[in-house]
């Protein structure tokens, strides 16, 4: 018996720069896919997510209320019906091959294999990878990974792994095991599937974890390299935990930051004895490489 795919809807809001972080987190908490797009003329961002019609509506209202309190911006959500096939086609069209830095190329599974001499191909499903390889924060992290690869980190953590792209890239480039964690069970499953599809299922260990609270992180520490492509506020709030779990001389690649948020995040980590080593700007986004003394 064939089951009909659930009806989908797109939920979107228009917000100024300073409210982007809060509203992205709100929509991401209930939607299976999230993207955000800059309107240069208006100076605002459109944050949109796709979810089944009627699913988690109460949770969405609560999350948007929290975003309003955090940002001081009231953004009324706009809902529009979205055909599943059309959404996937639009997502695939928005996810072309991406050549990043000197070593990586990111491709969707909808694209045919193609030679990329000297580059490591990271293959992701466009249906679940929307907002990853083509996003400035991810691109900055991959460029930063190239920068720190010379140190040959042995113990690696990808905190908030999402699609698993950074954990996969580190495993492919460094040939080292990577612990990949996320607070979302769906992300953990997808990351594990992506790692297997990219030939590093044995190197990338995916685990459900709420930030640094999981005791397995303490047992695996200290780390030589930590990725945290999250958001500015939680990054600053976790600075003490990050510093405590890094090995001396260890590095952290922090991203998910608008350029104007970088100072705020950097200041929180400098108070924990970490020093700025490099900055990787990508459009409106910035990735930081920090080193523990």
C-alpha positions in Angstrom: 0.0 0.0 0.0 1.4 3.4 -1.0 1.5 6.1 1.6 0.9 9.7 0.5 3.7 12.1 1.4 2.6 14.6 4.0 1.5 18.0 2.8 4.3 20.6 3.4 4.3 24.3 4.2 6.9 26.9 4.2 7.1 29.2 7.2 9.0 32.4 6.8 9.8 35.7 8.6 11.6 38.9 7.6 14.0 40.2 10.3 16.9 42.7 10.7 20.5 41.5 11.2 20.5 41.4 15.0 17.4 39.2 15.1 18.6 36.6 12.6 20.2 34.3 15.1 17.1 34.1 17.4 14.6 33.5 14.6 16.8 31.0 12.8 17.1 29.0 16.0 13.3 29.2 16.5 12.4 28.0 13.0 15.1 25.3 13.0 13.6 23.9 16.2 10.5 22.7 14.3 11.4 22.5 10.6 13.1 19.8 8.7 15.0 22.3 6.5 15.9 25.9 7.1 17.5 28.5 4.9 18.1 32.3 5.2 18.5 34.8 2.5 19.8 38.4 2.5 17.7 41.2 0.9 20.5 43.7 0.3 18.1 46.4 -0.8 16.0 46.2 2.4 18.9 45.3 4.7 16.9 42.4 6.1 17.0 38.6 6.2 14.3 36.1 5.1 14.4 33.1 7.3 12.3 30.2 6.0 11.7 26.6 7.0 9.7 23.7 5.6 7.6 21.4 7.8 4.5 19.2 7.5 1.3 21.2 7.6 -0.1 21.4 11.2 2.9 19.6 12.8 4.5 21.2 15.9 2.4 24.4 15.5 2.3 25.0 19.3 6.1 24.5 19.5 6.6 26.9 16.7 4.5 29.6 18.4 6.4 29.2 21.6 9.8 29.3 19.8 8.8 32.5 17.9 7.7 34.1 21.1 11.1 33.3 22.7 12.9 34.8 19.6 10.8 38.0 20.0 11.8 38.3 23.6 15.5 37.7 22.9 15.7 40.0 19.9 13.1 42.7 20.7 11.7 42.2 17.2 8.1 41.0 16.4 8.2 39.1 13.1 4.9 37.7 12.0 5.3 34.3 10.3 4.0 33.9 6.7 2.8 30.4 5.7 2.6 29.1 2.2 1.8 25.6 0.8 4.8 23.8 -0.6 4.7 20.8 -2.9 7.2 18.1 -1.8 8.5 17.6 -5.3 8.8 21.3 -5.9 10.6 21.9 -2.7 13.2 19.1 -3.4 13.7 20.4 -6.9 14.2 24.0 -5.6 16.5 22.7 -2.9 18.6 20.8 -5.5 18.8 23.8 -7.7 20.0 25.9 -4.8 22.7 23.3 -4.1 25.1 23.2 -7.0 28.6 21.8 -6.8 30.7 24.0 -4.5 34.5 24.2 -4.7 35.8 25.4 -1.3 39.3 26.4 -0.5 42.1 24.3 -2.1 41.0 20.8 -1.0 37.3 20.4 -1.0 34.4 20.1 -3.4 30.8 19.6 -2.0 28.2 17.9 -4.2 24.6 16.9 -3.8 23.6 13.4 -4.5 21.5 14.7 -7.3 24.6 15.6 -9.3 26.5 13.1 -11.4 30.0 12.1 -10.2 32.7 14.2 -11.8 36.5 14.3 -11.5 38.0 16.9 -9.1 41.8 16.3 -9.2 43.4 17.2 -5.9 40.1 17.7 -4.1 38.2 15.7 -1.5 34.6 15.2 -2.6 32.0 15.5 0.1 28.6 14.2 -1.1 25.4 15.1 0.7 21.7 14.7 0.0 20.4 18.1 -1.2 17.1 17.3 0.6 18.8 17.4 4.0 21.9 19.4 3.3 20.2 22.6 2.4 22.0 25.4 4.1 25.3 23.5 4.6 27.9 23.3 1.9 26.7 26.5 0.2 26.4 28.5 3.4 29.1 30.9 4.3 29.7 29.6 7.8 30.3 26.1 6.5 32.6 27.3 3.8 34.6 29.3 6.4 35.0 26.2 8.6 36.3 24.1 5.7 38.8 26.7 4.8 39.8 26.9 8.5 40.2 23.1 8.5 42.8 23.4 5.7 44.6 25.9 7.8 44.9 23.8 10.9 45.5 20.4 9.2 49.3 20.9 9.5 49.1 20.4 13.3 47.7 16.8 12.7 45.1 16.9 15.4 44.4 13.4 16.8 41.3 13.9 19.0 38.6 15.7 17.1 35.1 16.8 18.1 32.3 18.3 15.8 29.9 19.9 18.3 26.5 20.5 16.7 27.3 18.4 13.7 24.1 18.9 11.7 24.5 17.1 8.3 28.0 15.9 9.5 29.8 17.7 6.7 32.6 19.0 9.0 33.2 15.7 10.7 33.3 14.0 7.4 35.7 16.5 5.9 38.0 16.2 8.9 37.9 12.4 8.7 38.6 12.4 5.0 41.4 15.0 5.2 43.2 13.9 8.4 42.3 10.1 8.4 41.5 10.4 12.1 38.4 9.4 14.1 35.9 12.2 14.8 33.3 12.4 17.5 30.2 14.1 16.0 27.4 15.3 18.4 24.1 17.0 18.1 21.1 17.8 20.3 18.7 16.7 17.5 18.1 13.0 16.9 17.3 13.5 13.3 20.6 15.3 12.7 22.5 12.5 14.4 20.9 9.9 12.2 21.5 11.9 9.0 25.1 12.6 9.9 25.8 8.9 10.5 24.2 8.1 7.1 26.2 10.8 5.4 29.4 9.5 7.0 28.7 6.0 5.8 27.9 7.3 2.3 31.2 9.2 2.2 33.3 6.1 3.2 34.1 7.3 6.7 31.4 5.5 8.7 34.1 3.8 10.8 35.9 7.0 11.6 32.9 9.3 12.4 31.1 8.3 15.6 27.7 10.2 15.8 26.1 10.7 19.2 23.1 12.5 20.7 24.4 15.1 23.1 23.2 18.4 24.6 26.3 20.5 24.2 29.0 19.7 26.7 26.6 18.0 29.2 27.2 14.5 27.9 29.7 12.7 30.1 31.2 10.9 27.1 32.6 14.2 25.9 34.5 14.6 29.2 35.8 11.1 28.8 37.0 11.7 25.2 38.7 15.0 26.1 41.0 16.8 25.9 40.5 17.5 22.2 43.1 18.8 19.8 40.5 20.2 17.5 36.8 21.2 18.1 34.4 22.4 15.4 31.4 24.5 16.7 29.4 25.8 13.8 26.4 26.9 15.9 25.2 30.5 16.8 26.9 33.4 18.5 25.0 33.4 21.8 25.5 29.7 22.7 29.1 29.8 21.5 29.8 32.6 24.0 28.0 30.8 26.7 30.0 27.7 26.2 33.4 29.3 26.1 34.4 28.1 29.6 33.4 24.5 28.7 35.3 24.6 25.4 38.5 25.9 27.0 38.3 23.2 29.7 37.9 20.4 27.1 40.7 21.6 24.8 44.2 20.2 25.0 47.1 22.7 25.5 47.8 24.0 22.0 44.4 22.7 20.8 42.4 24.7 18.4 38.7 25.5 18.0 37.0 26.5 14.8 33.9 28.6 15.7 31.3 29.7 13.2 27.6 30.5 12.7 28.6 34.1 13.3 27.6 37.3 11.5 30.7 39.4 11.0 29.5 41.9 13.7 29.1 39.1 16.3 32.7 37.9 16.0 34.1 40.4 18.6 31.5 39.3 21.2 32.3 35.6 20.8 36.0 36.3 20.6 35.9 38.3 23.9 34.2 35.5 25.7 36.9 33.0 24.7 39.8 35.4 25.4 38.6 35.6 29.0 39.2 31.8 29.1 42.8 32.1 27.9 42.3 31.5 24.2 43.9 33.5 21.5 42.8 34.3 18.0 44.9 32.6 15.3 42.9 33.3 12.1 39.7 34.8 10.7 37.9 33.4 7.6 35.3 35.8 6.3 32.6 34.5 3.9 30.2 37.2 2.8 28.2 38.3 5.9 29.6 35.3 7.9 32.9 34.8 9.8 34.7 31.7 11.1 37.3 32.0 13.9 40.3 29.8 14.6 41.2 30.0 18.3 44.1 28.4 20.1 44.5 27.4 23.7 47.8 28.5 25.2 
